[in-house]
Amino acid sequence: MKLYLKRLLFICLMLSISLISFGQRQSRQVRKVQKKMEQSDEQKKKDYEKARKQSNKHKFKIQSKNSQEMIKKSRKQTKKNNKQKNDFFLFRPFKKRKTRK
């Protein structure tokens, strides 16, 4: 019986030590590596966005003047539609409605 209690106490002691060591923070080197990886991922995302914007600008510049004007108009129209700015709720009933075709 005494041997059984000693073993049980020893196992509980070892489990508690392992749980305490497992719950500790990560080492400094591991945190540095993770931070570098996160920074590299963010940098890749920024580079991708920058390259995408430059390619869009290049696509726009190689178009003819008429096409550029049409693109500008369509961009302006989409911004206006996506904005969804409504008038003050008291003025809406008095606003002239557009006729549907």
BATORVO-272644 format. One record per atom (N, C-alpha, C): chain; x, y, z; atom name; residue number from 0. Coordinates in Angstrom, 1 decimal. Layout:
// BATORVO-272644
chain:A; x:X; y:Y; z:Z; name:CA; resi:NUM;
...
//
This chain:
// BATORVO-272644
chain:A; x:0.8; y:-1.2; z:0.0; name:N; resi:0;
chain:A; x:0.0; y:0.0; z:0.0; name:CA; resi:0;
chain:A; x:0.9; y:1.3; z:0.0; name:C; resi:0;
chain:A; x:1.9; y:1.2; z:0.8; name:N; resi:1;
chain:A; x:2.8; y:2.4; z:0.9; name:CA; resi:1;
chain:A; x:3.5; y:2.6; z:-0.5; name:C; resi:1;
chain:A; x:3.9; y:1.6; z:-1.2; name:N; resi:2;
chain:A; x:4.5; y:1.7; z:-2.5; name:CA; resi:2;
chain:A; x:3.6; y:2.3; z:-3.5; name:C; resi:2;
chain:A; x:2.3; y:1.9; z:-3.4; name:N; resi:3;
chain:A; x:1.3; y:2.4; z:-4.3; name:CA; resi:3;
chain:A; x:1.1; y:3.9; z:-4.1; name:C; resi:3;
chain:A; x:1.1; y:4.4; z:-2.9; name:N; resi:4;
chain:A; x:1.0; y:5.8; z:-2.6; name:CA; resi:4;
chain:A; x:2.2; y:6.6; z:-3.1; name:C; resi:4;
chain:A; x:3.4; y:6.0; z:-2.9; name:N; resi:5;
chain:A; x:4.6; y:6.7; z:-3.3; name:CA; resi:5;
chain:A; x:4.6; y:6.8; z:-4.8; name:C; resi:5;
chain:A; x:4.2; y:5.8; z:-5.5; name:N; resi:6;
chain:A; x:4.1; y:5.9; z:-7.0; name:CA; resi:6;
chain:A; x:3.1; y:6.9; z:-7.5; name:C; resi:6;
chain:A; x:2.0; y:6.9; z:-6.8; name:N; resi:7;
chain:A; x:0.9; y:7.8; z:-7.2; name:CA; resi:7;
chain:A; x:1.4; y:9.3; z:-6.9; name:C; resi:7;
chain:A; x:2.0; y:9.5; z:-5.8; name:N; resi:8;
chain:A; x:2.5; y:10.8; z:-5.5; name:CA; resi:8;
chain:A; x:3.6; y:11.2; z:-6.5; name:C; resi:8;
chain:A; x:4.5; y:10.3; z:-6.8; name:N; resi:9;
chain:A; x:5.5; y:10.6; z:-7.8; name:CA; resi:9;
chain:A; x:4.9; y:10.9; z:-9.2; name:C; resi:9;
chain:A; x:3.9; y:10.2; z:-9.6; name:N; resi:10;
chain:A; x:3.3; y:10.5; z:-10.9; name:CA; resi:10;
chain:A; x:2.6; y:11.8; z:-10.9; name:C; resi:10;
chain:A; x:1.9; y:12.1; z:-9.8; name:N; resi:11;
chain:A; x:1.2; y:13.4; z:-9.7; name:CA; resi:11;
chain:A; x:2.2; y:14.6; z:-9.7; name:C; resi:11;
chain:A; x:3.4; y:14.4; z:-9.0; name:N; resi:12;
chain:A; x:4.4; y:15.4; z:-9.0; name:CA; resi:12;
chain:A; x:5.0; y:15.6; z:-10.4; name:C; resi:12;
chain:A; x:5.3; y:14.5; z:-11.1; name:N; resi:13;
chain:A; x:5.8; y:14.7; z:-12.4; name:CA; resi:13;
chain:A; x:4.8; y:15.3; z:-13.4; name:C; resi:13;
chain:A; x:3.6; y:15.0; z:-13.3; name:N; resi:14;
chain:A; x:2.5; y:15.6; z:-14.1; name:CA; resi:14;
chain:A; x:2.4; y:17.1; z:-13.8; name:C; resi:14;
chain:A; x:2.5; y:17.5; z:-12.6; name:N; resi:15;
chain:A; x:2.4; y:18.9; z:-12.2; name:CA; resi:15;
chain:A; x:3.6; y:19.7; z:-12.7; name:C; resi:15;
chain:A; x:4.8; y:19.1; z:-12.7; name:N; resi:16;
chain:A; x:6.0; y:19.8; z:-13.2; name:CA; resi:16;
chain:A; x:5.9; y:19.9; z:-14.7; name:C; resi:16;
chain:A; x:5.4; y:18.9; z:-15.4; name:N; resi:17;
chain:A; x:5.3; y:18.9; z:-16.8; name:CA; resi:17;
chain:A; x:4.3; y:20.0; z:-17.3; name:C; resi:17;
chain:A; x:3.2; y:20.1; z:-16.5; name:N; resi:18;
chain:A; x:2.2; y:21.1; z:-16.8; name:CA; resi:18;
chain:A; x:2.7; y:22.5; z:-16.6; name:C; resi:18;
chain:A; x:3.4; y:22.7; z:-15.6; name:N; resi:19;
chain:A; x:4.0; y:24.0; z:-15.3; name:CA; resi:19;
chain:A; x:5.0; y:24.4; z:-16.4; name:C; resi:19;
chain:A; x:5.8; y:23.5; z:-16.8; name:N; resi:20;
chain:A; x:6.8; y:23.8; z:-17.8; name:CA; resi:20;
chain:A; x:6.1; y:24.0; z:-19.1; name:C; resi:20;
chain:A; x:5.0; y:23.3; z:-19.4; name:N; resi:21;
chain:A; x:4.3; y:23.4; z:-20.7; name:CA; resi:21;
chain:A; x:3.6; y:24.8; z:-20.7; name:C; resi:21;
chain:A; x:3.1; y:25.3; z:-19.6; name:N; resi:22;
chain:A; x:2.4; y:26.5; z:-19.6; name:CA; resi:22;
chain:A; x:3.2; y:27.8; z:-19.7; name:C; resi:22;
chain:A; x:4.5; y:27.6; z:-19.6; name:N; resi:23;
chain:A; x:5.4; y:28.8; z:-19.7; name:CA; resi:23;
chain:A; x:5.4; y:29.4; z:-21.1; name:C; resi:23;
chain:A; x:5.9; y:30.6; z:-21.1; name:N; resi:24;
chain:A; x:6.0; y:31.3; z:-22.4; name:CA; resi:24;
chain:A; x:7.0; y:30.7; z:-23.3; name:C; resi:24;
chain:A; x:6.9; y:31.0; z:-24.6; name:N; resi:25;
chain:A; x:7.9; y:30.4; z:-25.6; name:CA; resi:25;
chain:A; x:9.2; y:31.1; z:-25.4; name:C; resi:25;
chain:A; x:10.2; y:30.5; z:-25.9; name:N; resi:26;
chain:A; x:11.5; y:31.1; z:-25.7; name:CA; resi:26;
chain:A; x:11.7; y:32.3; z:-26.6; name:C; resi:26;
chain:A; x:12.6; y:33.1; z:-26.4; name:N; resi:27;
chain:A; x:12.8; y:34.4; z:-27.1; name:CA; resi:27;
chain:A; x:13.1; y:34.1; z:-28.6; name:C; resi:27;
chain:A; x:13.9; y:33.1; z:-28.8; name:N; resi:28;
chain:A; x:14.3; y:32.8; z:-30.2; name:CA; resi:28;
chain:A; x:13.1; y:32.4; z:-31.0; name:C; resi:28;
chain:A; x:12.2; y:31.6; z:-30.4; name:N; resi:29;
chain:A; x:11.0; y:31.2; z:-31.1; name:CA; resi:29;
chain:A; x:10.1; y:32.4; z:-31.4; name:C; resi:29;
chain:A; x:10.0; y:33.3; z:-30.5; name:N; resi:30;
chain:A; x:9.2; y:34.5; z:-30.7; name:CA; resi:30;
chain:A; x:9.8; y:35.4; z:-31.8; name:C; resi:30;
chain:A; x:11.1; y:35.5; z:-31.8; name:N; resi:31;
chain:A; x:11.8; y:36.3; z:-32.9; name:CA; resi:31;
chain:A; x:11.5; y:35.7; z:-34.2; name:C; resi:31;
chain:A; x:11.6; y:34.4; z:-34.3; name:N; resi:32;
chain:A; x:11.4; y:33.7; z:-35.6; name:CA; resi:32;
chain:A; x:10.0; y:34.0; z:-36.1; name:C; resi:32;
chain:A; x:9.0; y:33.8; z:-35.2; name:N; resi:33;
chain:A; x:7.6; y:34.0; z:-35.5; name:CA; resi:33;
chain:A; x:7.4; y:35.5; z:-36.0; name:C; resi:33;
chain:A; x:8.0; y:36.4; z:-35.3; name:N; resi:34;
chain:A; x:7.8; y:37.8; z:-35.6; name:CA; resi:34;
chain:A; x:8.4; y:38.1; z:-37.0; name:C; resi:34;
chain:A; x:9.5; y:37.5; z:-37.3; name:N; resi:35;
chain:A; x:10.1; y:37.7; z:-38.6; name:CA; resi:35;
chain:A; x:9.3; y:37.1; z:-39.7; name:C; resi:35;
chain:A; x:8.7; y:36.0; z:-39.5; name:N; resi:36;
chain:A; x:7.8; y:35.4; z:-40.4; name:CA; resi:36;
chain:A; x:6.6; y:36.2; z:-40.7; name:C; resi:36;
chain:A; x:6.0; y:36.8; z:-39.6; name:N; resi:37;
chain:A; x:4.8; y:37.7; z:-39.8; name:CA; resi:37;
chain:A; x:5.2; y:38.9; z:-40.6; name:C; resi:37;
chain:A; x:6.3; y:39.5; z:-40.3; name:N; resi:38;
chain:A; x:6.8; y:40.7; z:-41.0; name:CA; resi:38;
chain:A; x:7.0; y:40.4; z:-42.5; name:C; resi:38;
chain:A; x:7.6; y:39.2; z:-42.7; name:N; resi:39;
chain:A; x:7.8; y:38.9; z:-44.1; name:CA; resi:39;
chain:A; x:6.5; y:38.7; z:-44.9; name:C; resi:39;
chain:A; x:5.5; y:38.1; z:-44.2; name:N; resi:40;
chain:A; x:4.2; y:37.9; z:-44.8; name:CA; resi:40;
chain:A; x:3.5; y:39.3; z:-45.1; name:C; resi:40;
chain:A; x:3.6; y:40.2; z:-44.2; name:N; resi:41;
chain:A; x:3.1; y:41.5; z:-44.4; name:CA; resi:41;
chain:A; x:3.8; y:42.2; z:-45.5; name:C; resi:41;
chain:A; x:5.1; y:42.1; z:-45.6; name:N; resi:42;
chain:A; x:5.8; y:42.7; z:-46.7; name:CA; resi:42;
chain:A; x:5.4; y:42.1; z:-48.0; name:C; resi:42;
chain:A; x:5.2; y:40.8; z:-48.1; name:N; resi:43;
chain:A; x:4.8; y:40.2; z:-49.3; name:CA; resi:43;
chain:A; x:3.4; y:40.7; z:-49.8; name:C; resi:43;
chain:A; x:2.5; y:40.9; z:-48.8; name:N; resi:44;
chain:A; x:1.2; y:41.5; z:-49.1; name:CA; resi:44;
chain:A; x:1.3; y:42.9; z:-49.7; name:C; resi:44;
chain:A; x:2.2; y:43.7; z:-49.0; name:N; resi:45;
chain:A; x:2.3; y:45.1; z:-49.5; name:CA; resi:45;
chain:A; x:2.9; y:45.1; z:-50.9; name:C; resi:45;
chain:A; x:3.9; y:44.3; z:-51.1; name:N; resi:46;
chain:A; x:4.5; y:44.2; z:-52.4; name:CA; resi:46;
chain:A; x:3.5; y:43.8; z:-53.5; name:C; resi:46;
chain:A; x:2.7; y:42.8; z:-53.2; name:N; resi:47;
chain:A; x:1.7; y:42.4; z:-54.1; name:CA; resi:47;
chain:A; x:0.7; y:43.5; z:-54.5; name:C; resi:47;
chain:A; x:0.2; y:44.2; z:-53.4; name:N; resi:48;
chain:A; x:-0.7; y:45.3; z:-53.7; name:CA; resi:48;
chain:A; x:-0.1; y:46.4; z:-54.5; name:C; resi:48;
chain:A; x:1.2; y:46.7; z:-54.2; name:N; resi:49;
chain:A; x:1.9; y:47.7; z:-55.0; name:CA; resi:49;
chain:A; x:2.0; y:47.3; z:-56.4; name:C; resi:49;
chain:A; x:2.4; y:46.1; z:-56.7; name:N; resi:50;
chain:A; x:2.5; y:45.6; z:-58.1; name:CA; resi:50;
chain:A; x:1.2; y:45.6; z:-58.8; name:C; resi:50;
chain:A; x:0.1; y:45.3; z:-58.1; name:N; resi:51;
chain:A; x:-1.2; y:45.3; z:-58.7; name:CA; resi:51;
chain:A; x:-1.6; y:46.7; z:-59.1; name:C; resi:51;
chain:A; x:-1.4; y:47.6; z:-58.2; name:N; resi:52;
chain:A; x:-1.7; y:49.0; z:-58.5; name:CA; resi:52;
chain:A; x:-0.9; y:49.5; z:-59.7; name:C; resi:52;
chain:A; x:0.3; y:49.2; z:-59.8; name:N; resi:53;
chain:A; x:1.2; y:49.6; z:-60.9; name:CA; resi:53;
chain:A; x:0.7; y:49.0; z:-62.2; name:C; resi:53;
chain:A; x:0.3; y:47.7; z:-62.2; name:N; resi:54;
chain:A; x:-0.2; y:47.1; z:-63.4; name:CA; resi:54;
chain:A; x:-1.5; y:47.7; z:-63.8; name:C; resi:54;
chain:A; x:-2.4; y:48.1; z:-62.9; name:N; resi:55;
chain:A; x:-3.6; y:48.8; z:-63.3; name:CA; resi:55;
chain:A; x:-3.3; y:50.1; z:-63.9; name:C; resi:55;
chain:A; x:-2.4; y:50.9; z:-63.3; name:N; resi:56;
chain:A; x:-2.0; y:52.2; z:-63.9; name:CA; resi:56;
chain:A; x:-1.5; y:52.0; z:-65.3; name:C; resi:56;
chain:A; x:-0.7; y:51.0; z:-65.5; name:N; resi:57;
chain:A; x:-0.1; y:50.7; z:-66.8; name:CA; resi:57;
chain:A; x:-1.2; y:50.3; z:-67.8; name:C; resi:57;
chain:A; x:-2.1; y:49.5; z:-67.4; name:N; resi:58;
chain:A; x:-3.2; y:49.1; z:-68.3; name:CA; resi:58;
chain:A; x:-4.0; y:50.4; z:-68.7; name:C; resi:58;
chain:A; x:-4.2; y:51.3; z:-67.8; name:N; resi:59;
chain:A; x:-4.9; y:52.5; z:-68.1; name:CA; resi:59;
chain:A; x:-4.2; y:53.4; z:-69.0; name:C; resi:59;
chain:A; x:-2.8; y:53.5; z:-68.8; name:N; resi:60;
chain:A; x:-2.0; y:54.4; z:-69.7; name:CA; resi:60;
chain:A; x:-1.9; y:54.0; z:-71.1; name:C; resi:60;
chain:A; x:-2.0; y:52.7; z:-71.4; name:N; resi:61;
chain:A; x:-1.8; y:52.2; z:-72.7; name:CA; resi:61;
chain:A; x:-3.1; y:52.3; z:-73.5; name:C; resi:61;
chain:A; x:-4.2; y:52.7; z:-72.9; name:N; resi:62;
chain:A; x:-5.5; y:52.8; z:-73.6; name:CA; resi:62;
chain:A; x:-5.5; y:54.2; z:-74.4; name:C; resi:62;
chain:A; x:-6.3; y:54.2; z:-75.4; name:N; resi:63;
chain:A; x:-6.5; y:55.5; z:-76.1; name:CA; resi:63;
chain:A; x:-7.2; y:56.5; z:-75.2; name:C; resi:63;
chain:A; x:-7.2; y:57.8; z:-75.7; name:N; resi:64;
chain:A; x:-7.8; y:58.9; z:-74.9; name:CA; resi:64;
chain:A; x:-9.3; y:58.6; z:-74.7; name:C; resi:64;
chain:A; x:-10.0; y:58.2; z:-75.7; name:N; resi:65;
chain:A; x:-11.4; y:58.0; z:-75.6; name:CA; resi:65;
chain:A; x:-11.7; y:56.8; z:-74.6; name:C; resi:65;
chain:A; x:-10.9; y:55.8; z:-74.7; name:N; resi:66;
chain:A; x:-11.1; y:54.7; z:-73.7; name:CA; resi:66;
chain:A; x:-10.8; y:55.2; z:-72.3; name:C; resi:66;
chain:A; x:-9.8; y:56.0; z:-72.1; name:N; resi:67;
chain:A; x:-9.5; y:56.5; z:-70.8; name:CA; resi:67;
chain:A; x:-10.6; y:57.3; z:-70.2; name:C; resi:67;
chain:A; x:-11.2; y:58.1; z:-71.1; name:N; resi:68;
chain:A; x:-12.4; y:58.9; z:-70.6; name:CA; resi:68;
chain:A; x:-13.5; y:58.0; z:-70.2; name:C; resi:68;
chain:A; x:-13.8; y:57.0; z:-71.0; name:N; resi:69;
chain:A; x:-14.9; y:56.1; z:-70.7; name:CA; resi:69;
chain:A; x:-14.6; y:55.3; z:-69.4; name:C; resi:69;
chain:A; x:-13.3; y:55.0; z:-69.2; name:N; resi:70;
chain:A; x:-13.0; y:54.3; z:-68.0; name:CA; resi:70;
chain:A; x:-13.2; y:55.2; z:-66.8; name:C; resi:70;
chain:A; x:-12.8; y:56.5; z:-66.9; name:N; resi:71;
chain:A; x:-13.0; y:57.4; z:-65.8; name:CA; resi:71;
chain:A; x:-14.4; y:57.6; z:-65.5; name:C; resi:71;
chain:A; x:-15.3; y:57.7; z:-66.5; name:N; resi:72;
chain:A; x:-16.7; y:57.9; z:-66.3; name:CA; resi:72;
chain:A; x:-17.3; y:56.7; z:-65.6; name:C; resi:72;
chain:A; x:-16.9; y:55.5; z:-66.0; name:N; resi:73;
chain:A; x:-17.4; y:54.3; z:-65.4; name:CA; resi:73;
chain:A; x:-17.0; y:54.2; z:-63.9; name:C; resi:73;
chain:A; x:-15.7; y:54.5; z:-63.7; name:N; resi:74;
chain:A; x:-15.2; y:54.5; z:-62.3; name:CA; resi:74;
chain:A; x:-16.0; y:55.5; z:-61.4; name:C; resi:74;
chain:A; x:-16.3; y:56.7; z:-62.0; name:N; resi:75;
chain:A; x:-17.0; y:57.7; z:-61.2; name:CA; resi:75;
chain:A; x:-18.4; y:57.2; z:-61.0; name:C; resi:75;
chain:A; x:-19.0; y:56.6; z:-61.9; name:N; resi:76;
chain:A; x:-20.4; y:56.1; z:-61.8; name:CA; resi:76;
chain:A; x:-20.4; y:54.9; z:-60.7; name:C; resi:76;
chain:A; x:-19.5; y:54.0; z:-60.8; name:N; resi:77;
chain:A; x:-19.4; y:52.9; z:-59.8; name:CA; resi:77;
chain:A; x:-19.2; y:53.5; z:-58.4; name:C; resi:77;
chain:A; x:-18.3; y:54.5; z:-58.2; name:N; resi:78;
chain:A; x:-18.2; y:55.1; z:-56.9; name:CA; resi:78;
chain:A; x:-19.4; y:55.7; z:-56.4; name:C; resi:78;
chain:A; x:-20.2; y:56.4; z:-57.3; name:N; resi:79;
chain:A; x:-21.4; y:57.0; z:-56.9; name:CA; resi:79;
chain:A; x:-22.4; y:55.9; z:-56.5; name:C; resi:79;
chain:A; x:-22.5; y:54.8; z:-57.2; name:N; resi:80;
chain:A; x:-23.5; y:53.8; z:-56.9; name:CA; resi:80;
chain:A; x:-23.1; y:53.0; z:-55.6; name:C; resi:80;
chain:A; x:-21.8; y:52.8; z:-55.4; name:N; resi:81;
chain:A; x:-21.4; y:52.1; z:-54.2; name:CA; resi:81;
chain:A; x:-21.5; y:52.9; z:-53.0; name:C; resi:81;
chain:A; x:-21.5; y:54.2; z:-53.1; name:N; resi:82;
chain:A; x:-21.5; y:55.1; z:-52.0; name:CA; resi:82;
chain:A; x:-22.9; y:55.0; z:-51.3; name:C; resi:82;
chain:A; x:-23.9; y:54.9; z:-52.0; name:N; resi:83;
chain:A; x:-25.3; y:54.8; z:-51.5; name:CA; resi:83;
chain:A; x:-25.6; y:55.9; z:-50.5; name:C; resi:83;
chain:A; x:-25.3; y:57.1; z:-50.9; name:N; resi:84;
chain:A; x:-25.6; y:58.2; z:-50.0; name:CA; resi:84;
chain:A; x:-27.1; y:58.6; z:-50.2; name:C; resi:84;
chain:A; x:-27.8; y:58.6; z:-49.1; name:N; resi:85;
chain:A; x:-29.2; y:58.9; z:-49.2; name:CA; resi:85;
chain:A; x:-29.4; y:60.3; z:-48.6; name:C; resi:85;
chain:A; x:-30.5; y:60.9; z:-49.2; name:N; resi:86;
chain:A; x:-30.8; y:62.3; z:-48.7; name:CA; resi:86;
chain:A; x:-31.4; y:62.1; z:-47.3; name:C; resi:86;
chain:A; x:-31.6; y:63.3; z:-46.6; name:N; resi:87;
chain:A; x:-32.3; y:63.3; z:-45.3; name:CA; resi:87;
chain:A; x:-33.7; y:62.7; z:-45.5; name:C; resi:87;
chain:A; x:-34.1; y:62.0; z:-44.5; name:N; resi:88;
chain:A; x:-35.3; y:61.2; z:-44.7; name:CA; resi:88;
chain:A; x:-36.6; y:62.1; z:-44.9; name:C; resi:88;
chain:A; x:-36.5; y:63.3; z:-44.4; name:N; resi:89;
chain:A; x:-37.7; y:64.2; z:-44.6; name:CA; resi:89;
chain:A; x:-37.8; y:64.7; z:-46.0; name:C; resi:89;
chain:A; x:-36.7; y:64.8; z:-46.7; name:N; resi:90;
chain:A; x:-36.6; y:65.3; z:-48.1; name:CA; resi:90;
chain:A; x:-36.9; y:64.3; z:-49.1; name:C; resi:90;
chain:A; x:-36.8; y:63.0; z:-48.8; name:N; resi:91;
chain:A; x:-36.9; y:62.0; z:-49.8; name:CA; resi:91;
chain:A; x:-38.3; y:61.9; z:-50.5; name:C; resi:91;
chain:A; x:-39.4; y:62.1; z:-49.8; name:N; resi:92;
chain:A; x:-40.7; y:62.1; z:-50.4; name:CA; resi:92;
chain:A; x:-40.9; y:63.2; z:-51.5; name:C; resi:92;
chain:A; x:-40.2; y:64.3; z:-51.3; name:N; resi:93;
chain:A; x:-40.4; y:65.4; z:-52.2; name:CA; resi:93;
chain:A; x:-39.5; y:65.4; z:-53.4; name:C; resi:93;
chain:A; x:-38.5; y:64.5; z:-53.3; name:N; resi:94;
chain:A; x:-37.6; y:64.4; z:-54.4; name:CA; resi:94;
chain:A; x:-38.2; y:63.8; z:-55.7; name:C; resi:94;
chain:A; x:-37.9; y:64.4; z:-56.8; name:N; resi:95;
chain:A; x:-38.4; y:63.9; z:-58.1; name:CA; resi:95;
chain:A; x:-37.8; y:62.6; z:-58.4; name:C; resi:95;
chain:A; x:-38.7; y:61.6; z:-58.6; name:N; resi:96;
chain:A; x:-38.2; y:60.2; z:-58.9; name:CA; resi:96;
chain:A; x:-37.9; y:60.1; z:-60.4; name:C; resi:96;
chain:A; x:-36.9; y:59.2; z:-60.7; name:N; resi:97;
chain:A; x:-36.5; y:59.0; z:-62.0; name:CA; resi:97;
chain:A; x:-37.5; y:58.0; z:-62.7; name:C; resi:97;
chain:A; x:-37.8; y:58.2; z:-63.9; name:N; resi:98;
chain:A; x:-38.7; y:57.3; z:-64.6; name:CA; resi:98;
chain:A; x:-37.9; y:56.1; z:-65.2; name:C; resi:98;
chain:A; x:-38.6; y:55.0; z:-65.1; name:N; resi:99;
chain:A; x:-37.9; y:53.7; z:-65.5; name:CA; resi:99;
chain:A; x:-38.2; y:53.5; z:-67.0; name:C; resi:99;
chain:A; x:-37.2; y:53.0; z:-67.7; name:N; resi:100;
chain:A; x:-37.4; y:52.8; z:-69.1; name:CA; resi:100;
chain:A; x:-37.9; y:51.4; z:-69.4; name:C; resi:100;
//
